């Protein structure tokens, strides 16, 4: 169903098969005169998403000659159809950091790290299989790289690129100061919390996310357009809720480590609370175990940075965590 969410701005849903997010909010800014349209975020590289994307594009008469495409970040539910769009002739736009480091969660380096953080072989093997058979990512694609502070003009909007790393390495929001409107991607969601997963070794994804929340906390936003679920809400209040959520999660993770000295990141995930319909940890789908492990690890990395836990390695090379 197509909805008008602001003047000249429309959204249409792209269904995300076998994914708890259920739907991506894809947006179209209608151009006028010499201004092109702008399509924002495009779904997984799979038949259902491609079909929904085509229907939405056809409804607006989008063509390579009259439309550019912007990606808020490099995750596959937002960029999966990028290479297909490039083949059709569309100009693609994405933040330079995410374009350079589009994160394939199941590459060999990441799977090796999972083993070091206590993830059992059956989970890493399942993720390795899924990376070959089911992971709905785009092939590599050429795009115009954007930097923090650059301004895009479409349909009467002047959209400033706002770098908000955390949910991904180079997540980018778009903000119109005059209209106090922001495309928030997955940085700020209103009825679910954005997943903060594993960054490459040595990077602090949760620390980056918390700084990015602080960065946008005082930006006046009357109209917030997120990548998933509910559109609109109290932006400032939601930013503070998300910040407090992770402060509470840090305490939870620290208490788990205190109660189980030497626990792994994967073990920590098993003790954390999750909003998922499952009788027990054993009933979690394998990809949800991966997301949970990644979020647990991101909190442990941040706690280590804060000097509240330390990481040591067992004789077998597994990372163990202790409260300081």
C-alpha positions in Angstrom: 0.0 0.0 0.0 1.4 3.4 -1.0 1.2 6.1 1.6 2.1 9.8 1.4 4.1 10.6 4.6 5.1 14.2 3.8 4.8 16.6 0.9 6.1 14.9 -2.2 7.3 11.9 -0.1 5.7 8.4 -0.3 6.4 5.0 1.1 5.6 1.6 -0.1 6.3 -1.8 1.6 8.9 -4.4 0.5 8.1 -7.7 2.3 11.2 -9.4 3.8 10.6 -13.2 3.6 11.7 -15.3 6.6 12.8 -12.3 8.5 11.5 -11.0 11.9 11.6 -7.4 10.6 8.8 -8.4 8.2 8.8 -5.3 6.0 11.2 -2.6 4.7 9.8 0.9 4.4 11.0 2.0 0.9 10.6 5.7 0.2 10.2 7.8 -2.9 10.8 11.6 -3.1 8.9 12.8 -6.1 10.9 15.3 -8.1 9.6 18.2 -10.1 10.8 20.3 -13.0 14.5 19.5 -13.5 14.7 17.6 -10.2 15.0 13.8 -10.3 13.0 11.4 -8.0 14.9 9.8 -5.2 14.3 6.1 -4.2 15.5 5.2 -0.7 16.3 1.6 0.2 15.4 -1.5 -1.9 15.1 -4.8 -0.1 16.9 -8.2 -0.3 18.2 -9.8 -3.4 15.4 -12.3 -3.7 12.3 -12.8 -5.9 9.7 -11.5 -3.4 11.6 -8.3 -2.6 12.4 -7.7 -6.3 8.7 -8.1 -7.2 7.6 -5.7 -4.5 10.3 -3.2 -5.5 9.3 -3.4 -9.2 5.6 -2.8 -8.3 6.4 0.2 -6.2 8.7 1.7 -8.9 6.2 1.1 -11.6 3.5 2.9 -9.6 5.6 6.0 -9.5 6.9 5.7 -13.1 10.5 5.5 -11.9 13.1 5.0 -14.6 16.9 5.3 -14.8 16.5 8.7 -16.5 14.3 10.3 -13.8 15.4 8.6 -10.6 18.5 8.2 -8.4 18.7 5.6 -5.6 20.1 6.2 -2.0 21.0 3.5 0.5 20.9 4.5 4.2 23.4 1.7 4.9 24.9 -1.4 3.5 22.8 -4.2 5.1 21.3 -6.6 2.6 17.7 -5.7 3.4 18.4 -2.2 2.2 20.9 -2.8 -0.6 20.1 -6.3 -1.9 18.8 -5.1 -5.2 21.6 -2.6 -5.8 23.5 -4.5 -8.5 20.3 -5.2 -10.4 19.4 -1.5 -10.3 22.9 -0.6 -11.5 22.4 -3.0 -14.4 19.2 -1.1 -15.3 21.1 2.2 -15.4 20.2 3.8 -12.1 22.6 6.2 -10.4 23.3 4.8 -6.9 24.3 6.8 -3.8 25.7 5.5 -0.5 27.9 6.6 2.4 31.5 6.0 1.5 32.3 4.0 4.6 29.5 1.4 4.1 30.3 1.2 0.4 33.9 0.4 1.2 33.0 -2.0 4.0 29.7 -3.6 3.1 29.6 -6.1 5.9 29.2 -9.7 4.9 28.5 -11.3 8.3 29.5 -14.8 7.2 32.9 -14.1 5.7 35.7 -16.4 6.9 37.3 -13.8 9.2 34.0 -13.2 11.0 33.3 -16.9 11.3 36.7 -17.5 12.8 36.0 -14.8 15.4 32.7 -16.4 16.2 34.6 -19.6 17.2 37.0 -17.6 19.4 34.0 -16.0 21.1 32.5 -19.4 22.1 30.0 -19.9 19.2 29.6 -23.7 18.8 30.6 -25.3 15.5 27.0 -26.2 14.6 26.1 -22.5 14.6 29.1 -21.4 12.6 28.6 -24.2 10.1 25.0 -23.3 9.7 25.9 -19.7 9.1 28.6 -20.7 6.6 26.0 -22.8 4.7 23.5 -19.9 4.7 26.1 -17.5 3.4 26.3 -19.7 0.3 22.7 -20.7 -0.1 20.4 -18.1 1.4 22.1 -14.8 2.2 20.3 -12.3 -0.1 23.1 -9.8 -0.7 23.8 -7.7 -3.7 26.8 -8.4 -5.9 29.4 -5.6 -5.7 28.1 -2.4 -7.2 29.5 0.9 -8.4 28.0 4.0 -6.6 28.6 7.6 -5.8 30.2 7.8 -2.3 28.8 10.3 0.1 30.4 12.0 3.1 29.1 13.5 6.3 27.6 17.0 5.7 27.1 16.6 1.9 23.7 17.9 0.7 21.3 16.2 -1.7 18.5 18.1 -3.4 15.4 16.2 -4.5 11.7 17.3 -4.8 12.2 20.6 -3.0 14.1 19.0 -0.1 17.7 19.8 0.8 18.9 16.7 2.6 22.1 16.8 4.6 24.0 13.5 5.0 24.4 12.7 8.7 26.8 10.0 9.5 25.5 7.8 12.3 27.7 4.7 12.6 26.7 1.9 15.0 24.0 -0.2 13.4 26.5 -0.4 10.5 30.0 0.9 10.1 28.9 3.9 8.0 25.1 4.3 8.5 23.8 7.5 7.1 20.6 9.5 7.8 19.3 12.3 5.6 18.0 15.5 7.3 16.1 18.5 5.9 16.7 21.4 8.4 13.9 23.7 7.1 11.2 21.0 7.2 12.8 19.2 10.3 12.4 15.9 8.5 14.8 13.0 8.8 15.1 9.7 7.0 16.5 7.7 10.0 17.2 4.3 8.2 17.8 1.8 11.0 19.5 4.3 13.3 16.3 5.2 15.1 13.3 2.8 15.0 10.2 3.4 17.0 8.7 0.1 18.1 11.8 -2.1 17.9 15.4 -1.5 18.9 18.0 -1.5 16.1 20.3 -4.5 16.3 23.9 -3.5 17.3 26.0 -6.4 16.0 29.6 -7.2 15.6 32.0 -4.8 14.0 35.4 -5.9 12.7 38.0 -6.8 15.4 39.2 -3.6 17.1 36.0 -1.6 16.4 33.4 -0.7 19.0 30.0 -0.8 17.3 27.9 0.0 20.4 30.2 2.8 21.4 29.8 4.3 17.9 26.0 3.8 18.2 25.8 5.6 21.5 27.9 8.5 20.1 25.6 8.6 17.1 22.5 8.8 19.3 24.1 11.7 21.1 24.9 13.3 17.8 21.2 13.4 16.7 19.7 13.9 20.2 19.4 17.6 19.8 18.5 17.8 16.1 14.9 19.0 15.9 12.9 16.4 14.0 9.1 16.7 13.5 8.9 14.0 10.8 11.0 10.8 11.3 11.0 8.3 8.5 12.6 5.0 9.6 13.5 1.9 7.7 11.1 -0.5 9.4 7.8 -0.6 11.2 6.2 2.4 12.7 6.6 5.7 10.8 6.8 8.8 12.9 6.8 9.4 16.6 8.5 11.4 19.3 12.0 11.5 17.8 13.9 13.1 20.7 12.1 10.9 23.3 12.8 7.8 21.3 16.5 8.6 21.0 16.7 8.9 24.8 14.8 5.6 25.2 17.3 3.8 22.9 20.2 5.3 24.8 18.7 4.2 28.2 17.9 0.7 26.7 21.6 0.1 26.0 22.7 1.5 29.4 20.3 -1.1 30.9 21.7 -3.8 28.6 25.2 -2.9 29.7 24.3 -3.5 33.3 22.6 -6.8 32.4 25.6 -8.0 30.5 28.0 -6.9 33.4 25.8 -8.7 36.0 25.9 -11.9 33.9 29.7 -11.8 33.7 29.8 -11.2 37.4 27.6 -14.2 38.1 29.5 -16.4 35.6 33.2 -15.5 35.7 35.0 -16.6 32.5 31.8 -16.8 30.5 32.1 -16.4 26.7 30.2 -13.8 24.6 28.0 -16.7 23.2 27.3 -17.8 26.8 26.5 -14.3 27.8 23.9 -14.1 25.0 22.1 -17.2 26.3 21.5 -15.4 29.7 20.4 -12.1 28.3 16.7 -11.3 27.8 15.3 -11.3 24.2 12.0 -10.3 22.7 11.5 -13.5 20.7 8.8 -16.2 20.7 10.8 -19.2 21.8 10.5 -21.6 24.7 14.3 -21.6 25.3 17.6 -20.7 23.8 17.7 -24.0 22.1 14.6 -23.1 20.2 16.1 -19.9 18.8 16.5 -20.0 15.0 20.2 -20.1 14.1 20.3 -16.6 12.6 18.6 -15.2 15.7 21.3 -16.9 17.8 23.9 -15.1 15.6 22.2 -11.7 16.1 21.9 -12.3 19.9 25.6 -13.4 20.1 26.6 -10.3 18.1 24.7 -7.9 20.3 26.1 -9.5 23.5 29.6 -9.2 22.1 29.1 -5.6 21.2 28.1 -4.9 24.8 31.0 -6.8 26.2 33.4 -4.9 23.9 32.0 -1.6 25.1 32.2 -2.7 28.7 35.8 -3.6 28.1 36.4 -0.1 26.7 34.8 1.4 29.8 37.1 -0.6 32.0 34.2 -2.6 33.6 35.2 -6.1 32.2 38.3 -7.7 30.9 38.9 -10.3 28.3 41.3 -13.2 28.7 41.9 -16.3 26.6 41.6 -19.9 27.7 44.1 -22.5 26.8 41.9 -23.5 23.8 41.9 -19.9 22.6 38.3 -19.1 23.6 37.7 -15.5 24.9 36.6 -15.4 28.5 35.1 -12.4 30.3 35.6 -11.2 33.9 34.3 -8.2 35.8 36.9 -5.8 37.0 
